Amino acid sequence: MSMTLLEMTSARRGSLRRVSGPAALRRAARERGGEQARHVPTLARELLELLDPQPGQCAIDCTFGDGGHARLVAERLGPSGTLVAIDRDPVAEEGFARLEREVPCAVRFIRAGYAEALELLAREGLRADLAYFDLGMSWMQVDARERGFSYSYDAPLDMRMDPDQPLSARELVAEWDERRLARTLRDLGEERRAAAIARAIVRRRSRAPIATTLELVEAINSAVPAPARFGGGHPAKRSFQALRIAVNDELGQLDRALPRAWGLLRPGGSLAAISFHSLEDRRVKRFIAEQVRGCICPPELPVCACGREPRARSLSRRAIVPSAAEVARNPRSSSARLRGARKLEDSQAEAS
Ligand SMILES: C[S@@+](CC[C@H](N)C(=O)[O-])C[C@H]1O[C@@H](n2cnc3c(N)ncnc32)[C@H](O)[C@@H]1O
């Protein structure tokens, strides 16, 4: 009998079961109780300084996670402010119920991909003063073994942030052809050995399905020469990153969400994003540059013919990175990059 989407992970290797659906994930998180890793928000002081939330404003936290940033922003919004929180993970939704009781402002949670949630908010006619993203995964996701995000624990191969979505890493690894797998590992993981790893995955799955993280790690290891397996990070790190990004359509979500978040902002409103790898940061940087840019006429034209005006002001000259002290306290913050832009007061134009 085939197993349902996610069923509970059991301790013994060979009998790993997958945790089934949002309710079971919430239950597993609750059962871990005090052992549950709490997420430490990255660049929190810098995000607050950049956005400068004011009493009475409306803010959209597009990646609620454990609510670390949301809580700090909500405190600043005060009793007359509103916080809209978005996350596609049911465990985040559970955490939101705690925050709701503790913060002074009006709050609302939407469990959905942020691209879809922002579209919904636009249809409702919401106007916001602040919108921000803290991209990637929360510690609760990485450290919850049964979610299958980590190459360090043996678990069912899953990697879905939203357990309701049909595609998991297991289906992807079982069904995508070798070329598509290689392209994914190269483009989303910047994995130099993408072709060899894809070949090893296809060879291995022809013998038996790859159902667990450890089986995938073994397939990846078989494509990496022994000397390269030591030093330079875990040999499966880049492949796991690539598969996670693909399973959760992270770049597609971001590309759709940035203009939608921008469109919801009132004139004078601010957008900020914290990214953790260059694929995300490049998108955020390009998006902000597009809004900040004025005339796009060729330089040889003596006068402007395009009439295009800047729509935004960048909030920092370059990406803001964590201090050495923050990286020492929280090594997971080391690759973080924060960028932001403020919509000009007289800006009417939509994002491009
Ligand atoms: C880095 S964590 C955010 C942590 C949060 N800022 C905090 O301080 O606790 C990223 C969160 O964004 C969520 N997420 C990632 N991509 C998403 C998407 N496309 N739509 C909705 N939520 C998403 C993840 O489920 C995760 O909970």
Ligand as a Chemical Component Dictionary entry (heavy atoms), coordinates in Angstrom:
data_LIG
# 
_chem_comp.id                   LIG 
_chem_comp.type                 NON-POLYMER 
_chem_comp.pdbx_formal_charge   0 
_chem_comp.three_letter_code    LIG 
# 
loop_
_chem_comp_atom.comp_id 
_chem_comp_atom.atom_id 
_chem_comp_atom.alt_atom_id 
_chem_comp_atom.type_symbol 
_chem_comp_atom.charge 
_chem_comp_atom.model_Cartn_x 
_chem_comp_atom.model_Cartn_y 
_chem_comp_atom.model_Cartn_z 
_chem_comp_atom.pdbx_ordinal 
LIG C1  C1  C 0  13.714 32.470 7.132  1  
LIG S1  S1  S 1  12.112 31.988 7.595  2  
LIG C2  C2  C 0  11.419 33.456 8.250  3  
LIG C3  C3  C 0  11.755 33.673 9.680  4  
LIG C4  C4  C 0  11.070 34.859 10.295 5  
LIG N1  N1  N 0  11.427 36.101 9.681  6  
LIG C5  C5  C 0  11.356 34.913 11.789 7  
LIG O1  O1  O 0  11.940 35.920 12.242 8  
LIG O2  O2  O -1 10.991 33.991 12.502 9  
LIG C6  C6  C 0  11.290 31.852 6.080  10 
LIG C7  C7  C 0  9.847  31.460 6.188  11 
LIG O3  O3  O 0  9.245  31.786 4.943  12 
LIG C8  C8  C 0  8.375  30.778 4.557  13 
LIG N2  N2  N 0  8.316  30.803 3.100  14 
LIG C9  C9  C 0  9.325  30.583 2.241  15 
LIG N3  N3  N 0  8.897  30.719 0.991  16 
LIG C10 C10 C 0  7.591  31.043 1.067  17 
LIG C11 C11 C 0  6.597  31.337 0.095  18 
LIG N4  N4  N 0  6.859  31.322 -1.217 19 
LIG N5  N5  N 0  5.355  31.638 0.522  20 
LIG C12 C12 C 0  5.068  31.677 1.852  21 
LIG N6  N6  N 0  5.961  31.400 2.812  22 
LIG C13 C13 C 0  7.217  31.101 2.418  23 
LIG C14 C14 C 0  8.959  29.510 5.095  24 
LIG O4  O4  O 0  7.937  28.548 5.287  25 
LIG C15 C15 C 0  9.586  29.988 6.408  26 
LIG O5  O5  O 0  8.704  29.804 7.474  27 
# 
loop_
_chem_comp_bond.comp_id 
_chem_comp_bond.atom_id_1 
_chem_comp_bond.atom_id_2 
_chem_comp_bond.value_order 
_chem_comp_bond.pdbx_ordinal 
LIG C1  S1  SING 1  
LIG S1  C2  SING 2  
LIG S1  C6  SING 3  
LIG C2  C3  SING 4  
LIG C3  C4  SING 5  
LIG C4  N1  SING 6  
LIG C4  C5  SING 7  
LIG C5  O1  DOUB 8  
LIG C5  O2  SING 9  
LIG C6  C7  SING 10 
LIG C7  O3  SING 11 
LIG C7  C15 SING 12 
LIG O3  C8  SING 13 
LIG C8  N2  SING 14 
LIG C8  C14 SING 15 
LIG N2  C9  SING 16 
LIG N2  C13 SING 17 
LIG C9  N3  DOUB 18 
LIG N3  C10 SING 19 
LIG C10 C11 SING 20 
LIG C10 C13 DOUB 21 
LIG C11 N4  SING 22 
LIG C11 N5  DOUB 23 
LIG N5  C12 SING 24 
LIG C12 N6  DOUB 25 
LIG N6  C13 SING 26 
LIG C14 O4  SING 27 
LIG C14 C15 SING 28 
LIG C15 O5  SING 29 
# 
